[in-house]
Amino acid sequence: MCELDVYVVSGDTREKVMESVVRLTTRNGKVLLDGILGESKEVEGRLDSVNIIAQEAVILR
């Protein structure tokens, strides 16, 4: 499967905010994350990168 771990980067800090993410939607300066089990989270920032091989996405704050 291609679930992603999502990290927020702010300055020198990198924090994992959610695992097993299957959908990312950007809207009004926020990124909505949807997990494989139906959970969701909204994170302020902008989507910087998605790396399927590394199974991660990065949001910049």
N, C-alpha and C positions, 0 to 999 in steps of 0.2 A: 504494500500500500504506500501511498505518498502523503502521509500526514506530516505536518511541519511542527517544529518547535519554534515559537515566536519570541523574539528578544526585543526589548526596548533599550536603545542606546541614548544616553544623555550625558554629554561631556565624556568623561573617562569611564563612566559606569555602564555596564551591560547586564541587564536583568532579564531572566526568563519569565515571561508573563503568562504563557499558556503552552500546553503540549497537545499533540494529536489534533492540530488544526487542519481542517479540510477545505475551508473557504475564508477568504479575506475580501472585504468590501471596503472601499474608501469612500468617505462622505463627510464633507464640511470640516476638514481638518482632523478627522478621527478615522480609525480603522476598526471595523467590526470583525471580530474573530468568531468563527463557528467551529466547534469541536465535533469529532466523529460521533460522540454520544449525545449530541443535541445541545450541549452547553454553549453559551455565548458570552463574549466579553467585549466591551468597547474601550479602546485605548486612544488617548489623544496623541497626535503626532502624524507623521507622513511615512508612507511605505517607502523604504529605501531600496531593499533588495529581497529577492526570493531565489533560493538556491535549492533546487530539487535534489541534486546529488547529495548535498550536505543535510538535506531535510530541515532547512531553517529559513525563516524570514526575519528581516530586521526592520524595525520601526524607529525613526529618529524623532526625538522630542526636542 
